[in-house]
Amino acid sequence: MENNHKSGFIAVMGRPNVGKSTLLNRLLQQTIAAVSPKPQTTRLQQLGILTLPEGQLIFIDTPGLHFPKHKLGEFMNQDALQALGDADLALLILDGSAPPNQEDQIFGEALRELKQKPPVFLVLNKIDKLDSKELLDRIAQYQALLPDTTLIPISATAGDNLDQLESMILEILPEGPLLYPEDQVTDLYEREIAADLIRAAAMSLLQKDLPHVIAVRMDEYTERDNGSAYIEATIFVERDSQKGILIGEKGNMIKKVGSSARKEIESMSGRKVFLRLRVKVKKNWRNDLNALRLFGFKKKK
């Protein structure tokens, strides 16, 4: 290994649905982060590990920063901000398809006022949706959030400028050895990623019918002798009416969720999957500390 090999942690931050998980999956060329058209698909930190000849880039994929309306939202914001303390660099992902909104302004101001923070890059995503004049306008609008910060326009979906982004990150990271094995791409186990993929499938299919009341508990994830996997999971909602929507008429909706999630899990794991889903009601779970702990959310000091 060369003496100037780089390694370090990069916090990937931004509002919900700006493309953080899409960017991570694209850089790693593998699905490890759940992606959904609905915001707040990512609820906990997850590492995405990209090993290049020049260095190892360890991305911390964080929940979307937002105005919290319940304890779940508070946990998610805390988890995202916690990543800054562990990072050598922060990427603030921005939605270039629209001008900055109030949340962008507030979070930009909060970052400016932080005394202890790593270097920050502004990453203007979704530039494939803009013409050249719109792009120049967006760059100026978002650069104003943090005027002295490097901005790079990209498209996570189309892959535009991702090589340049990797090179800029490597310039910032400190010299260091491999921190994870070369073939490792995430710190989560298959069963944890599968739970997120089930939740993302439900959110994508239900769209406007349900708010963010879906949680998934993995009940069984067993590898069979032939290399396939048997999975049982329970999807929790907060009200009986939501349970009816999720199950659908004659069970049609939960069958669609299962089929969509199964395909994503098979793509992620590289194995055949048998997936069985149940639906249960856990009233007001987003404000229930015991339920939040059950679903993996723990209060940080």
C-alpha positions in Angstrom: 0.0 0.0 0.0 1.3 3.5 -0.9 2.5 5.7 2.0 0.0 8.4 1.0 -3.0 6.2 1.2 -6.0 8.1 2.6 -8.8 6.9 4.8 -11.5 8.7 6.8 -15.2 9.3 7.6 -17.6 11.5 5.6 -20.9 12.5 7.1 -23.6 12.6 4.4 -26.2 15.1 5.5 -29.2 17.1 4.2 -32.9 17.5 4.2 -35.2 14.4 3.6 -35.4 13.2 0.0 -32.5 15.2 -1.4 -30.8 12.0 -2.7 -28.4 11.0 0.1 -29.1 7.3 -0.1 -29.3 7.3 -3.9 -25.8 8.9 -4.0 -24.4 6.4 -1.6 -25.8 3.4 -3.5 -24.4 4.9 -6.8 -20.9 5.5 -5.4 -20.8 1.9 -4.0 -22.5 0.4 -7.1 -24.6 -1.7 -4.7 -27.9 -1.2 -2.9 -27.2 -0.9 0.8 -29.3 2.1 1.6 -33.1 2.2 1.3 -34.4 4.5 -1.3 -38.0 5.7 -1.6 -39.8 8.6 -3.3 -41.1 9.5 0.3 -38.8 11.5 2.6 -37.2 10.2 5.8 -36.5 6.7 4.4 -33.2 6.6 6.3 -33.9 6.6 10.1 -30.5 5.5 11.5 -26.9 6.0 10.7 -25.4 3.5 8.3 -21.8 3.2 7.0 -21.1 2.9 3.3 -17.5 1.8 2.6 -15.9 2.6 -0.7 -12.4 1.2 -1.2 -10.4 2.8 -4.0 -6.7 2.3 -4.8 -5.9 5.7 -3.4 -7.9 5.4 -0.2 -10.9 4.2 1.7 -13.9 6.5 1.9 -16.3 5.7 4.8 -19.6 7.4 4.3 -22.0 7.9 7.2 -25.5 7.9 5.7 -27.7 9.9 8.1 -31.4 10.6 8.5 -32.7 13.7 6.8 -32.6 16.8 8.9 -36.1 18.2 9.4 -38.4 20.0 11.9 -39.4 17.1 14.3 -43.0 16.6 15.2 -42.5 13.6 17.6 -39.8 11.8 19.5 -38.9 9.7 16.4 -38.0 12.9 14.6 -35.9 14.1 17.5 -34.0 10.9 17.5 -33.4 11.2 13.8 -32.1 14.7 14.0 -29.8 13.8 16.9 -28.5 10.8 15.0 -27.7 13.0 12.0 -25.9 15.8 13.9 -24.0 13.2 16.0 -22.3 12.1 12.7 -20.5 15.5 12.5 -18.5 14.7 15.6 -17.2 11.4 14.0 -16.4 12.8 10.6 -13.3 14.1 8.8 -15.5 15.8 6.2 -19.2 16.6 5.8 -21.2 16.6 2.6 -24.4 18.7 2.8 -26.5 17.3 0.0 -28.9 19.9 -1.6 -31.8 19.5 -4.0 -30.8 21.5 -7.0 -34.1 20.9 -8.7 -35.7 23.6 -6.6 -34.6 26.8 -4.9 -33.5 26.7 -1.2 -36.5 26.5 1.2 -36.9 27.6 4.8 -35.3 24.4 6.1 -32.2 24.9 3.9 -31.8 28.4 5.3 -32.1 27.3 8.9 -29.8 24.3 8.6 -27.3 26.4 6.6 -27.3 29.0 9.4 -26.9 26.2 12.0 -23.9 24.9 10.2 -22.3 28.4 10.0 -22.7 28.8 13.7 -21.2 25.5 14.7 -17.8 26.1 16.3 -16.6 22.4 16.2 -17.2 20.9 12.7 -15.2 19.2 10.0 -14.7 20.8 6.5 -18.0 20.9 4.6 -18.7 20.5 0.9 -22.0 21.6 -0.6 -23.2 18.9 -3.0 -25.8 20.2 -5.4 -27.7 17.1 -6.5 -30.3 16.5 -9.3 -28.6 18.8 -11.8 -29.9 16.5 -14.6 -33.2 18.2 -14.1 -31.9 21.7 -15.0 -30.8 23.6 -18.1 -27.6 25.6 -18.1 -29.1 28.9 -17.0 -31.2 27.2 -14.2 -28.0 25.5 -13.0 -26.1 28.8 -12.7 -29.0 30.3 -10.8 -29.2 27.3 -8.4 -25.4 27.4 -7.8 -25.6 31.0 -6.8 -28.7 30.5 -4.6 -27.2 27.6 -2.7 -23.7 29.0 -2.4 -25.2 31.9 -0.5 -26.2 29.4 2.3 -22.5 28.9 3.1 -20.5 31.4 1.0 -17.0 30.2 1.9 -17.8 26.6 1.3 -16.8 24.5 -1.8 -19.8 23.6 -3.9 -19.9 20.8 -6.5 -22.9 20.1 -8.7 -23.8 16.4 -9.3 -26.5 14.0 -10.4 -26.5 10.9 -8.2 -29.1 9.3 -10.6 -27.2 10.0 -13.8 -23.7 9.7 -12.3 -22.6 13.2 -13.3 -19.4 14.5 -11.6 -19.1 11.7 -9.2 -15.5 11.0 -10.1 -14.7 14.6 -9.4 -16.5 14.3 -6.1 -14.5 11.3 -5.1 -11.2 13.1 -6.0 -12.2 16.2 -4.0 -13.0 14.0 -1.0 -9.7 12.1 -1.2 -7.8 15.5 -1.1 -9.4 16.3 2.2 -9.1 13.0 4.0 -6.1 12.3 6.2 -3.5 9.7 5.4 -4.2 6.4 7.0 -4.5 2.6 6.5 -7.6 0.6 5.6 -10.0 0.8 8.4 -12.3 -2.0 7.1 -11.6 -5.1 4.9 -11.5 -4.2 1.2 -14.6 -6.3 0.3 -16.8 -4.8 3.1 -19.3 -2.2 1.9 -21.4 -1.5 5.0 -21.4 -2.0 8.8 -25.0 -3.3 8.9 -26.0 -7.0 8.6 -28.2 -8.2 5.8 -31.2 -8.5 8.2 -30.9 -4.8 9.1 -30.7 -3.6 5.5 -33.6 -5.9 4.6 -35.8 -4.3 7.3 -35.1 -0.9 5.7 -35.9 -2.2 2.2 -39.2 -3.6 3.4 -40.1 -0.2 4.9 -39.0 1.6 1.8 -41.2 -0.7 -0.4 -44.2 0.0 1.8 -43.6 3.8 1.7 -43.2 3.8 -2.1 -46.3 1.8 -2.8 -48.6 3.6 -0.3 -47.4 7.1 -1.3 -50.1 9.5 0.1 -52.2 6.9 1.9 -50.0 6.7 5.0 -47.7 9.2 6.7 -44.5 8.0 8.3 -46.0 5.6 10.7 -44.3 2.4 9.4 -41.7 0.5 11.4 -40.4 -2.9 10.7 -39.2 -5.6 13.1 -37.3 -8.5 11.7 -38.6 -11.7 13.4 -36.4 -14.3 11.5 -33.7 -14.2 8.9 -32.4 -17.7 8.3 -30.0 -18.8 5.6 -31.1 -22.2 4.2 -28.7 -25.0 3.1 -29.3 -24.2 -0.6 -28.1 -20.6 0.0 -31.5 -19.0 -0.1 -32.9 -17.0 2.9 -36.2 -17.3 4.8 -37.4 -14.0 6.3 -40.3 -13.2 8.6 -40.9 -9.6 9.5 -43.7 -7.6 11.2 -44.7 -4.1 9.9 -46.1 -1.9 12.6 -48.5 1.1 12.1 -50.2 3.3 14.7 -53.9 2.8 14.0 -56.3 0.0 12.9 -57.3 2.1 9.8 -53.7 2.2 8.7 -53.4 -1.5 9.1 -56.4 -1.9 6.8 -54.7 0.3 4.2 -51.4 -1.5 4.4 -53.1 -5.0 4.0 -55.4 -3.8 1.3 -58.5 -5.4 -0.2 -58.1 -9.2 0.0 -54.5 -8.7 1.0 -53.5 -7.2 -2.3 -51.4 -4.3 -1.0 -49.3 -6.3 1.5 -48.7 -8.8 -1.3 -47.3 -6.0 -3.5 -45.2 -4.7 -0.7 -43.8 -8.2 -0.1 -43.1 -8.8 -3.8 -41.3 -5.4 -4.2 -39.3 -5.8 -1.0 -38.3 -9.4 -1.9 -36.8 -8.3 -5.2 -34.8 -5.5 -3.5 -33.5 -7.9 -0.8 -32.5 -10.4 -3.5 -30.6 -7.7 -5.4 -28.9 -6.6 -2.2 -28.0 -10.1 -0.9 -27.4 -12.0 -4.1 -29.6 -14.8 -2.9 -33.1 -16.1 -3.4 -35.5 -15.0 -0.7 -38.8 -16.3 0.8 -40.4 -13.3 2.6 -43.4 -13.5 5.0 -44.9 -10.3 6.3 -47.4 -9.5 9.1 -49.0 -6.2 10.0 -49.6 -5.1 13.6 -50.8 -2.0 15.4 -48.6 -0.3 18.0 -50.5 2.8 19.0 -48.5 6.1 19.0 -45.2 4.2 18.7 -43.3 7.3 17.4 -43.7 8.9 20.8 -43.2 5.7 22.8 -39.7 5.4 24.1 -40.0 1.7 24.7 -41.2 1.1 21.2 -38.4 3.3 19.8 -35.8 1.3 21.6 -37.5 -1.9 20.2 -37.0 -0.5 16.7 -33.4 0.4 17.3 -33.5 4.1 18.4 -31.5 4.8 21.5 -31.0 8.1 23.2 -27.5 9.5 22.9 -25.9 11.6 25.6 
